[in-house]
Amino acid sequence: MLPLGQLFTYGLQHVLAMYAGAVAVPLIIANALGLSKAELIYLINADLFTCGIATLIQTLGFWNMGIRIPIIQGVTFAAVTPMIIIGKTHGLTGIYGSIIVAGFVTYLMSPYFSRLIRFFPPVVTGTIITIIGVTLMPVAVRWAAGGNPAAQDFAAFPYICLALLTLVLVLFFYRCFKGFLSNIAVLLGLTCGTGIAAVLGMVNFSQVASAGWLGITTPFAFGLPTFDPASILAMVLVMLVVMTETTGDCIAVGEIIDKPVTQQDLTRCLRADGFSTMLGGILNSFPYTAFAQNVGLVGLTKVKSRFVVAAAGVILVLLGLFPKLAAVIAAIPSPVLGGAGIAMFGMVAASGIKTLAKVQFDGTHNIMVVAVSLGIGMITLAVPNFYHNFPSWAQVILHSGITAGSVAAIVLNAVLNGTAKPGEAAIGKQEYIG
């Protein structure tokens, strides 16, 4: 437990790192379904509020849920396409009905899914962590170029210069300061970058003036949920994908903070995902998962306290209650986020490489496990519509390079190397029985 001032500062740094990703899903869903501006603002407030609660459950623990390590919870992008399809047919109430049931199924399946941890020896976890970092990098690059590839000024020279300057500032604070100031290098870089952007007239504060002071999230604000079997099945499939990604994120954070993730830990983590997803359906939000964006921040700052991320959860709850505060955070220009994101997401990939450095490659098939898994994970980065002719259920699984690469690593290791004995995957040991 750190002093209150440090908790707030470190927590705010986590919020700034994940804010753009947190509000992206409500923006996409609202635009796709043609919702009004007032409905969009309500969705964003509900998302931030529920995101904070989900983060508190995961970091502090509640009943039999929560892994109690520094993990931020956020809305998963894996559910975006299915939710749009469901929403266009059954409306928001159909989306929320399928989310509630899928969250409940996730909660019930958690103890059984967590048994798969034996399939996550170091060669698999290192590969997955590396894939997470590499697949997140295009997000940072798009931010650095302005955020919207369809815009005429996308990748304009001023945007790239601002992103590069922010990255240099982050590196400067990280290298030239020590202790607390070095640990908040990302926050300082974001703050200074935003200040410079404001001087250059690249920050729009109009949303701050128009945003309300108080916004209360009430259950089922868009009506009572409806339950369509096909929609529920699609969302359950999405949550299976989410559970795979969450497992990789949890193990990644465990590696960074030197806390081996056991089967019991993973069960509590996945239960929190399921419960938070149910809560999201009730509070007009969406499915929740561990946010990979913040894994890199934990590695970069070396601040391993779960109470820091719990403080971020409190800040998110407040942002959900006070729209003006959320609008201030939203005013941070995308290029500033991109400059910081390059450092953070690169740190995730570096953590994976660090894990792979401990793996025995001589006399095993590990080199092929890593090579093919990375290749499969990069497919959608190179060609985003590579799987567009596949059935919709397959696209749900394969659209994420993280999921496709993770599944490939698990299967290839099991086929080529055999599996670790129960419990050994978590402590970095593996006996090859294949």
Sequence and secondary structure as in RCSB ss.txt:
>XXXX:A:sequence
MLPLGQLFTYGLQHVLAMYAGAVAVPLIIANALGLSKAELIYLINADLFTCGIATLIQTLGFWNMGIRIPIIQGV
TFAAVTPMIIIGKTHGLTGIYGSIIVAGFVTYLMSPYFSRLIRFFPPVVTGTIITIIGVTLMPVAVRWAAGGNPA
AQDFAAFPYICLALLTLVLVLFFYRCFKGFLSNIAVLLGLTCGTGIAAVLGMVNFSQVASAGWLGITTPFAFGLP
TFDPASILAMVLVMLVVMTETTGDCIAVGEIIDKPVTQQDLTRCLRADGFSTMLGGILNSFPYTAFAQNVGLVGL
TKVKSRFVVAAAGVILVLLGLFPKLAAVIAAIPSPVLGGAGIAMFGMVAASGIKTLAKVQFDGTHNIMVVAVSLG
IGMITLAVPNFYHNFPSWAQVILHSGITAGSVAAIVLNAVLNGTAKPGEAAIGKQEYIG
>XXXX:A:secstr
   HHHHHHHHHHHHHHHHHHHHHHHHHHHHHHT  HHHHHHHHHHHHHHHHHHHHHHHH BTTB   SS  EEE
 GGGHHHHHHHHHHHHHHHHHHHHHHHHHHHHHHHHHHGGGGGG  HHHHHHHHHHHHHHHHHHHHHHHTTS TT
STTTT HHHHHHHHHHHHHHHHHHHH  THHHHTHHHHHHHHHHHHHHHTT    HHHHHS S     TTTT S 
   HHHHHHHHHHHHHHHHHHHHHHHHHHHHTT    HHHHHHHHHHHHHHHHHHHHTT   EEE GGGHHHHHH
H    HHHHHHHHHHHHHHHH HHHHHHHHTS HHHHHHHHHHHHHHHHHHHHHHHTTS  TTSSHHHHHHHHHH
HHTHHHH TTTTTTS HHHHHHHS HHHHHHHHHHHHHHHHT    TTHHHHT      
